[in-house]
Amino acid sequence: MDDIVLQQSLEGITWLEPGRRALPGVQPLGDADWLVVDDAFAGQMRLRDDLISGLPQEVYAQEPEAEAAAQECLDLVLEVCSGNPAYVVGPRLVYRPDGVEVVVNRERPLLTIGRLIQEDICILQRRGREHVLTGAILCFPSHWTLAEKIGRPLTRIHVPVASYDDDIARRVQRLFDGIKVGRPLWRANILRHAAGVLHHPRREAEPDPSDGKPLRFLRSERQVMTRLPKSDAVVFSIHTHVWARDTLPDSLQSAYFS
């Protein structure tokens, strides 16, 4: 399984400016697309297919209470794909832009979503005072594992993140509470990695494998938060991009690797 799928261009990547890097760095999505098909689509989807068939227990989890939200999310994904001429969407089959046929399995909605789009999908639902991760298809984790996060609230999910302090936790919870139907929000992060693999899990107790190694890859996640109107769940989507350092313009190499 080849876990390295690199972007070939910077087209459409508008968030590498320094002003985008403050946490939580959230912007209205506006008229921009929620789901994106980019130049890494075919390679990323081959990897997603392999992970879903070979390691489903690592990339998929869903609690019973997330079933309605997962079904609603699948309906929304199919609706968006139907509006993209690169897809052919039928009631039982979907042909992706790379020509691969995907069966619409209503019994496993998140697994179906995982084979249709490049984005990873996390479902968060209000439970008590916080939003809790109740379901996800997560093929491309960056230094975390779904097994340690499923069923956990936002504050517990971010325990290993040093910059995620109490103030940011309160701001993020207010943000999730304030997401309106039809008014999605987005942000992006920027990470430097020693390895270019997309499927990059790491348990909380494990050391960072990049420590002491040259950082040769820039990884960025375009994260969109949208509220589902029927279930009231928040869908947190993650579109992952990876570039080799030596393919970036000198200005970006200086900004992120100096």
N, C-alpha and C positions, 0 to 999 in steps of 0.2 A: 504493500500500500504506500503510494507516494504522497506524503503529507505536505509537500512543498508545492504550492501553486502561487506563482508570483503575478502581480499586476504588470501589465506591459506599458501602461501609460498613467498619467495623472489627470486625464480628462474627467471632468465632473467633480474633482476633489477640490473643494473650495475652503476647507477648514484647517489648512496647515499654517495659517497665520498665527503668530503668537497670541493675539487677542482672544482666540478661541479656547485657550488652554486652562482658564480658571474654572475650578469646580463650582457648581455642576455644569456651567457653561451651556445652559439650555436656551434654545431658540424656538419660536413657532415654525412649524414645518411649512406652513403657507401652501403655495401651489406646487411645491416639490413632490416628487413621487415618494410614496411610502416604501415600495419595493423596487429594487433596482437590478437591472440586468447589465453587467459590465463585461469587460474583455476577459475576465477570469471565469466566466459562467461555466463553460464546458468542463474545465479542470476542477473547479470547486464542486460541481454537481457529481462528477465521477467519484470524488472523494466522499461526498456525503452519502451517495448510494452504497459505497463500500462500508462506511462506518455504520450505517443503519442496518445493513444486512449482517455485518460481522460483529459489531459491538453494541447491539441495541441497549443492553443493560447499562452502558456507560453514557450513551448520548440521549437517552429518553427516560423520562419519569413523569408520572401523572397521578395526582391524588384524586379520589372519587369526586370530590366537590368541584374539580376543575372540568368535569365532562361537558357541561353545557357551554362553558366558555371556550373550550377547545373546539367544539362543533361550530360555534359561532365564528371563531377565528378562521376555521377552514372555509366556511362560507365566504368570509370576507376576502381571503386569499384567492379563492376561485373567481370571485367577482373581479378582483384587480387583474388577475391573469387573463380573464376574458377580454378585458379592455386593451391588452397588449397584443398586437398582431403577430408577435413572435411566438405566441402560444396558440395551440388549438385546444379548446376546452369543450368537452362533452359531459354528459351526465355521469358517466362511469370511467371515462378515460381522458387523460390530458397528455398532449404532446408538447414537451418542453422545447425551448428555442434550440437545444442541441439535438432534437429529433428523438429523444428517448421517450418512450411511452410509460406513463405512470397511472396505475389503477387508483381510483379514488376510493380509499378504504374508510368508510364512515365509522367503523369500529375502532380505528386507531387514527383519529384525526391529526394528531401532532406528528405522527410518523409520515402520514401523507404529505403534510405541509413541508416536512423536512426534505422530501424528495422533489418538491415543486419549485422551491425558491432558494436563493443563496443565503438568505437571512436565517439565523437562529431565532427561535421564538420562545420567550418566557412569559408565562401567565402569572400575574400577581393579583391576589384578591384580599380585600380588607378582612382582617380577622382580629377583633379587638382594637387595639390602638395603632396597629401597623399593618402594612401590606405584607403578605406572605407569598412565597414562591410555591405555587400549587401544581404547576405543570411546566414542562419545557422539552423542546427538542434542541439539543446543544451539541452540535458536531464540532464546533471550533472554539472550545474554551481557551482562555488565556490565563494560565496559572490558577485554575480552580477546577473543582469537580462538582458535577451535578449531585452526586450521592451525598456530599456534605452540605448542600444548600437546600435541597428540596424539603418543603415543609417548614422552612425557617423564615423569620421576619427579616426585613431589610437590614436592621442593625446587626443581626447575627450573620447575615450573608457577607457583610463587609468587614467582619472582625479582623482579617489579616491585613487590611488596607490601612497603612499608617496614617495617610492623610484624611481618612474618613472619621473625623472626630464628632463629638456630640453636636456641635453647631451644624456641621454639614448634614448629619443624620436628621436633625429637625427640619432643615431646609428641604431635604429630599422627600421626607414624609409629607410636608406641606405641598410640595410639588405634585406628588402622586395624588393627594386628595383633591388638588385643583384641576387636574386634567379633565377637559370637557369633551363630550362626544362631538366628533367632527372637527376638533381643533387639536390635532396631534402636535407634540413637541419633539425636538431632537437635540442631540448633542454629539460630539465626537471626542474620542480620546486619542492619544498619540503615545505609543510605547516603543521602546528600543529593545530588541531581542538579539541574543546570540544565535538563535536558530530560527529558520524561516518556516517551521512547520505550522500548519493551521490548527491541527488537533494537538493542543498543547496543555493537557491537564496537569495539575499539580495539587497534591493534598496539602492541607493547611500546615501540617507538621513538617513537610519536606522542605529542604533548602532550595533557594532559587538556583536552577541549573545554569543561569547566565552569569552568576557571580564569578568574577575573575576571568571571564572569557571576552574576547572582542565582540562588540555589538555590531553585527553586520546586516541587520534587517530593521526596517521601520514598519511597524504594525499599527494600523488605525482601525477603530470600530466606529461606524456610523450607527448610532443608537436612536431609535424612534420609540416614543411612548404614545400609545393611542388607547382611548377608552372604548370598550365594546358597549353598544347601547342596551342590549337585552340583559346580559349577565352583569354588567357594571364592572367587569374585570378590566385591568390594565394589561395590554399587550406590550411587552418590551422586546423590540426586535433589534438584532445585532447583525450588521453587514460588515464583514471583516475584509480588510485589504492588507496585503503584505508586499513590500517592495524590497529588493536588494539595495543595500546602501549605495553601491557603486553605480547604480542606474539612475539615481536621483540627481537633479540639478545641483550644481555646486552650492547654490544659496541654501538649499534644504539640507545638504550634508553639513554645512557650517552651522546651521541653526539647531540641528538635532543631534549631531555627533561630535561637536567640538568640546 
